[in-house]
């Protein structure tokens, strides 16, 4: 696992490692700051169908709308697109090949990955760790 700050990006909101550790649970820290992954099926947000928005747990930036959420059957909250100017991406090179990692464009917190097997109109699946998100009903 790598630190999300390792990407050569400067983020609008920055915190020290100690500040991140103080505000996040150990799983949230592992996922958001060390690019880990929560266990499939473990997030209650995966099955959430309430109308609202999903914000970054690290900085409250609105990231995804419930209008763009769908059940991908993967066990993680999935969306076919992000809100405008919400996420940034970078290549994630692992032993399984190259994938597109996505993170909050404002604080750099790791969210998940984007795949090319989603529904129309984008054909994208934003496969997001629920611990990186806070749901705000509308």
C-alpha positions in Angstrom: 0.0 0.0 0.0 1.2 3.5 -0.8 0.4 6.8 0.7 -2.1 8.8 -1.3 0.1 11.8 -0.8 2.8 10.0 -2.7 1.2 11.1 -5.9 3.1 14.2 -6.9 0.0 16.4 -6.4 -0.4 19.3 -4.1 -3.8 19.2 -2.4 -5.9 22.1 -1.2 -6.5 20.4 2.2 -3.5 18.8 3.9 -3.0 17.3 7.3 -0.1 15.7 9.1 0.0 11.9 9.4 -0.9 12.4 13.2 -3.9 14.5 12.3 -5.2 11.9 9.8 -4.7 9.1 12.3 -6.6 11.1 15.0 -9.6 11.8 12.8 -9.9 8.4 11.1 -10.5 4.8 12.3 -7.7 2.4 11.6 -9.6 1.0 8.6 -10.4 4.5 7.3 -6.8 5.4 7.6 -5.6 2.2 5.8 -8.0 2.8 2.9 -7.9 6.6 2.6 -4.2 7.3 3.4 -2.5 4.0 2.5 -4.7 3.1 -0.5 -6.0 -0.1 1.1 -9.4 -1.7 0.3 -12.2 -2.5 2.6 -13.7 -6.0 2.5 -16.3 -6.5 -0.2 -19.9 -6.4 1.2 -18.8 -4.7 4.4 -20.1 -1.2 3.7 -23.8 -0.4 4.4 -23.5 2.3 1.7 -23.3 -0.5 -1.0 -27.0 -1.2 -0.6 -28.1 2.4 0.2 -30.8 3.6 -2.1 -31.8 6.8 -0.3 -31.5 10.0 -2.3 -28.6 12.2 -1.4 -24.9 12.9 -2.0 -21.8 11.1 -1.0 -19.0 13.3 0.4 -15.3 12.7 1.2 -14.8 11.6 4.7 -11.5 13.4 4.7 -12.7 16.9 3.7 -16.5 16.9 3.1 -16.2 17.6 -0.6 -19.3 16.3 -2.5 -18.0 13.5 -4.7 -21.0 11.4 -6.0 -24.8 11.8 -6.3 -27.2 9.0 -5.6 -28.6 9.7 -9.1 -25.4 8.1 -10.5 -25.3 5.1 -8.1 -26.1 1.6 -9.2 -25.8 -1.9 -7.9 -22.8 -3.4 -9.6 -23.0 -6.7 -7.7 -19.3 -6.3 -6.6 -19.9 -5.5 -2.9 -18.7 -1.9 -3.1 -20.7 1.3 -3.6 -20.6 1.9 -7.4 -21.3 5.0 -9.5 -21.3 5.6 -13.3 -19.8 9.1 -12.8 -18.5 11.5 -10.2 -19.7 15.0 -9.6 -17.9 17.7 -11.6 -14.4 18.7 -10.3 -14.7 16.1 -7.4 -12.1 13.4 -8.1 -8.7 13.1 -9.6 -7.1 9.9 -11.0 -3.7 8.3 -11.5 -2.5 5.0 -12.9 -2.3 2.2 -10.3 0.2 -0.4 -11.3 -0.2 -3.6 -9.5 0.6 -7.3 -10.1 -2.8 -7.5 -11.8 -1.9 -4.8 -14.4 -2.7 -1.1 -14.6 -5.9 0.3 -13.2 -7.2 3.8 -12.7 -7.1 4.8 -9.1 -9.4 7.7 -8.0 -9.0 10.0 -5.1 -10.5 13.2 -3.7 -9.1 16.1 -5.7 -9.2 18.3 -2.6 -7.5 16.2 0.1 -6.0 13.3 -1.8 -7.9 10.6 0.1 -8.0 7.3 -1.8 -11.5 6.4 -2.9 -11.2 3.3 -5.1 -10.8 2.5 -8.8 -12.5 3.2 -12.1 -13.2 0.3 -14.5 -14.6 0.2 -18.0 -17.4 -2.2 -17.3 -20.1 0.1 -16.1 -23.5 1.1 -17.5 -24.4 3.6 -20.1 -24.0 6.5 -20.7 -20.4 6.5 -19.5 -19.6 2.8 -19.5 -17.5 3.4 -16.3 -17.8 1.8 -12.9 -16.4 3.9 -10.0 -15.9 1.2 -7.5 -15.6 3.1 -4.2 -14.7 2.1 -0.7 -17.6 3.0 1.6 -15.3 4.0 4.4 -14.0 6.9 2.3 -17.5 8.3 2.0 -20.1 10.0 4.2 -23.7 9.8 3.0 -25.8 13.0 3.3 -29.5 12.5 2.6 -31.5 15.1 0.7 
